[in-house]
Every structure is written in structure tokens, then in C-alpha cells.
Amino acid sequence: MRTLIEAFKTFFRRPPKVPAEQPSLREIWRGFQQVMDANHQVLAVMDELEGRLAASGDGAATDLRDRLAVLDHQVLKMVEGLNRMVGGKWPALEAARARIQSALGAALQAAAAGEAAARGELANYLLPLSLVDRRHPNFRPENCRSYHDIIRFAHETAKRVMFSLMDRVEQGQVPALRLLKLDTPLPLNLHLIDLGDGLASHTSPVPPQDILSVPMRALWQGISHPDISWAGPVPVSMGGFLHVLGQTAIRPPERFWDKTYAIVGANYVNYACRLGFHFQSVDSYIGPLADNNYINFTFKGGAADELRRIRRIHLIAQVLTHLDFEVEIHQDMIRARYRKQPAPETEARLNLLGRLMAYVRQMDMLMSDDSVPQVLADRFLAGHYERPGGDREGEK
């Protein structure tokens, strides 16, 4: 009994754990840039190595050694960049890199000694991809079997960290930089956070023409498209309107005019908008390498009943599927991705996504029957962004 009491005393005398220092927003961004830049280099070297592994001759082994050294340096930069973003959370990824590097060194020595099977060993530690599904529980650094696995893990995890960045900023987990209000007549209380080279000026309010960020500029051009009206009420059926009034009474929109935030860099945007009862977010990177380019989009909620909210989601899904997005639907929430396309195509999709985000505003109240999503999707894809008028249900 005395031993147990002493153990308790010892435990409670321990100094409290000091939480690990979280990287700043700018440090996270620099780590992300490091991952993306290294990924650009890595893919080029991997393409070269795939061809040179099949080569033979006196200089082949030396040539392979030189290219492998370049590859290892870039893979190390990806690993360091990811750990820079997360405060060193993934030491297992560096351990996997060191393990594979050691195996590659042994295989390279065997290849230089003329062992025929050694080149196959080299290829096995470089090229195969076993971490295919980023959502699978096995998508972990300790399961990396090749450099390709490490590259995939670092690249996908870096994008996932950036995608969740806005939530972490709002929760106070990441120290934010200065907020700058965007000068716009639209009913969006939009504030910008410049990571560097995203804005031409830093005097609030910032005029839209001072947006330098490639993806933010494309997104904003879509949201502020002149053919999309933000003025006046949306025509709704009486049934939809009464349900909205009921929902407002039950759960008043405490955050109705909350700020809309956009974290911007030269090639990056993380945009989060809560307007009324719905939430939408966009995370996008657009650079010179198509393999790095992506758009992640999320839309959830609404003021109408669940059936009408779900119908609006199907409207969004029909448009995005037509625009070659990968789409996942969960009740009144949609997630969509557009990946690995050249910059001009990605910019064009981001512009159309911005238009769609503005177009579907409050449209859940219009979703009176299952035919409406297709009608409105067709209108949007045909470039007709004006609001449909009239009462579709004729409800009294």
C-alpha cells in the first residue's frame, strides 16, 4: 500500500508536459513549398533512372550512383519539408528513407561488381508503389518499401496538412499572419492572409486587381463573375421559405456574417467561407509541374430541409463530374478533387468552381423536386448564371 501511495506522489510531482511548439503559418508554407519543389525534381530524376537501369557499359554503374545521389538528396528534402510543416511529427519517414537508402547502396555495389540480379534489386527499391490509397490505414511511413512510396506519402500528406490549415488557424493552433480585408461590393467579409508573393499590396482593404496568387485570382474571377447576381432575394417556394424560417428559429445562424478567409501564396490558396448555414472550402496549388497541381473542394449544409440540401449537392456533383472532378457525396456534403493537370486547365476549372460556388448560394430552397438539380446544372454548364424565377411548387 505504501508503495502505491509513493507511486501516486511521484506521479503528481512530475512537471507538466510542455506542448511541442507548433510551426508558424509561414514555416508550414515554407515546408510545403519545399515538398512541392523537391517533388518536381524527384519525378524528373525517377524518369531518368528508369531508363538508365536498363543501360549497360563501363560508365553505367557510376552514372547510376550519381543519379541515385541526386534522387536521395531530393527525397530527403521532401521528408524534411514535411516534418517542417508538422513540427517533426514523422520521424518514421526519415527512418524509412535511411533504411531504403542503405538497401540501395548495397544493391548498387552488387551491380558494380557485375551481379546480374542487382539492377532488379535497385528497381525494386525505387519504382514500385505500395502506398496507393491515401485513405487506407496502411498509408503510414513505416510501410514505405521504396522511394516511390516515400515520395507519395510526403506529397499526399503535405497536401492534406494544407487542406486542414484553415480549421487549425481558426482554432488558434497555428499563429496567423496579418489579416487584410478584400475591397469588394459582394456580401462577403473576405479577409486575406499573405504567405508571401500572394498580394501586390498590403494596405487594407486590398483591391482585387492586387491579387497575385494564381489560384486565388482564378477563384475570385469566378466568384465575382459579372453574370452572377449577388443582389436581391433568391426566388423560393413558400414551403422552402417556411422551412428556412423554422430552421432559423430552431438554430439561429450565429456565424451568418462570419469572416471568410483566404490564405494565399504565389501558387496557393486555402479559401474557407461560411455563409448562412452552409460551408464551402477550396484548397488549390497551381505551378509549372502538372503532377503538383490540384484542387480540393468541400461543400456542406444549408438552411432548407435535408432533402432539398441533398438535391443541391446533386446539382453541384453533376456540374463537377462534367468538369472532370472526382466526386464523393455523403448526404448534404460533397468533396471533390481535380488533380495532376497543367496550369491553364487547372486555372480554368478553378474559375468555373468559383462561379458554381456563387451560383448555388441559397439554391437549396429551390430544390422542390428531383428534376430541379439537372435543370439547373444544364443551365450553369450552358453559361446561364441568372437566377431562375417563379414558384415551381405552387405551394400555398
Sequence and secondary structure as in RCSB ss.txt:
>XXXX:A:sequence
MRTLIEAFKTFFRRPPKVPAEQPSLREIWRGFQQVMDANHQVLAVMDELEGRLAASGDGAATDLRDRLAVLDHQV
LKMVEGLNRMVGGKWPALEAARARIQSALGAALQAAAAGEAAARGELANYLLPLSLVDRRHPNFRPENCRSYHDI
IRFAHETAKRVMFSLMDRVEQGQVPALRLLKLDTPLPLNLHLIDLGDGLASHTSPVPPQDILSVPMRALWQGISH
PDISWAGPVPVSMGGFLHVLGQTAIRPPERFWDKTYAIVGANYVNYACRLGFHFQSVDSYIGPLADNNYINFTFK
GGAADELRRIRRIHLIAQVLTHLDFEVEIHQDMIRARYRKQPAPETEARLNLLGRLMAYVRQMDMLMSDDSVPQV
LADRFLAGHYERPGGDREGEK
>XXXX:A:secstr
 HHHHHHHHHHHHS          HHHHHHHHHHHHHHHHHHHHHHHHHHHHTT  STTHHHHHHHHHHHHHHHH
HHHHHHHHHHHTS  HHHHHHHHHHHHHHHHHHHHHHTT TTHHHHHHHHHS      TTSTT SGGG  SHHHH
HHHHHHHHHHHHHTHHHHHHTTSS     EEB  SSS  EEEEEEESSBS  SSSB GGGB  HHHHHHHHHHT 
TTS  SS     HHHHHHHHHHHHHS  TTTT  EEEEEETTEEEEEEEETTEEEEEEEE  S GGG EEEEEEE
E SS HHHHHHHHHHHHHHHHHTT EEEEETTEEEEEEES  HHHHHHHHHHHHHHHHHTTTGGGG  STTHHHH
HHHHHHTT  S   S SS   
